[in-house]
Every structure is written in C-alpha cells, then in structure tokens.
C-alpha cells in the first residue's frame, strides 16, 4: 500500500488500475504513478483527502475522463492548461483567445 491514509477500497482500486495499465504495456513505474494519481484524485473528489486542489474537486471524474487529457491530440489539454502555458511563455492577447487560438499561438512559439 503506497499510502497509509488509503482505505481497503482505495487499495483495491489502486491495484486494479495498476494491473490494467501494466496490461496495456506500460512500465511498472508508470503504472504505479497513474494508479496513485487516479486514486488520490478520487479521494479528493470524495472529500477523503486532507488537502485538494480546486480542479480536483470540480473537474470530471478520472474514470469518465479516461485519457481525454493525455496531452496529445486536439482534445488533449484544457483551455485553462493552455492559458497557463501561454502565460508562462508570455504570449500577448492570451486572455481573449479561444482554446483553438491558444493551441495555435503555442504551436507557433
């Protein structure tokens, strides 16, 4: 069990996700990282975690998301994630840009 705060249910969830990711051909380390992140997000959404980010509480569940935001393809990152990247790169006009415009601006720089 990676974390003492996890319940038996969360430990089973962690093991199932880890096994599923390994079955898809990922390394053990990657499988553990993905499983722990998923379980921790579910704990935050359920109010089981001591601290959690705003996005963890308000975003869609990990099971529903299912790789939609794997940072690849057109539907990869959210507009907020793109905006944060544009702010880091100091792109002018970013506050009025749409998701598509942010993607285009980030691809150009």
N, C-alpha and C positions, 0 to 999 in steps of 0.2 A: 504494500500500500504506500504510494508516494506521499500521502499527507495524512497526518493524524486526525485532522478535522473531518475527514470523509466518513460518511456512514457506510454501512454494508451495501446499501443500494448504489451509492456513488462508486464504490469499489468495483462492484459488478459491472456497472456502466463503463468504467474505465477499462476493465479487462476486455469487455466485448468490443469496444471501439478500437482498442489497441490490436486485437486479433483481426478485426475487419481491415484495418489499414495495412497490417502486415500481409494479409491475404492478397491485397491489391499490389503487392510487390515493393512496398516502401521498406526502408531500413527500420531496425528496432528503435533507434533513437528518434527518428521522425515519427514513428507510430506512437511512442510514449509522449512526445511533445504535443501531437494533435489530440490524443486522448485526454491528456491533462488539461489542455486549454478548453476542450469541449466540456469536460466535467466541471471545471471551475466557472465557466460561463453559465452553465445550468444552475450551479449553486448560487451564483449571484442573482440570476433571474428569480430563483425561488426564495431569496432572502436568507439563505443559509450562510453566506459569506459575511465576514466582519466588515470588509470594505468592497466596494464595487464601483465601476465607472458608470457614468450616466448612460453610455451607449450599451453597456452590458444589460442594463435594466430595461431599456426602451427598444432595442433593436429586435429583429425577428429571432426566433429561437435557432439554436445551432442545428437542430435536426431538420428544420424547414429550409434553412439557408443552404445546407448541403453542398458547399463548394461554389456557390454563386459568386463569392468574393475571394476567389483564389488568386486574385491579381493577374489574371490572364484573360485575354479576350475582351470584347467590347463591354460586357456586363461585369467585368472584374471588380473595379473599385467603385465605391460610392462617391457621390458628388462631394460630400464632406471630406473624404480621404483625398480626393483630387485637389480640393481647395487648400487643404493643409499642405500638400506638396507644392502647390503654386505659391503659397505664402513663403515656404522655405526657400523657394527659388526666386522670390521677389518678382513675380510676374505682375505687371501693371494691368488694372482693369479686372482683376480676378473676381471681385465681389459681385459684379453684374453678369458674369459668364455662366452659361448653362454647363451641364455635365459634358456635353459633346465639345463645347468650346474649350473647356478646361483640358480635356483629353488632347485636343488639337494643339493647344498652347504648350502643354507639357511635352508633347512629342517633338515640337519644334525646337525646344531648348535643351 
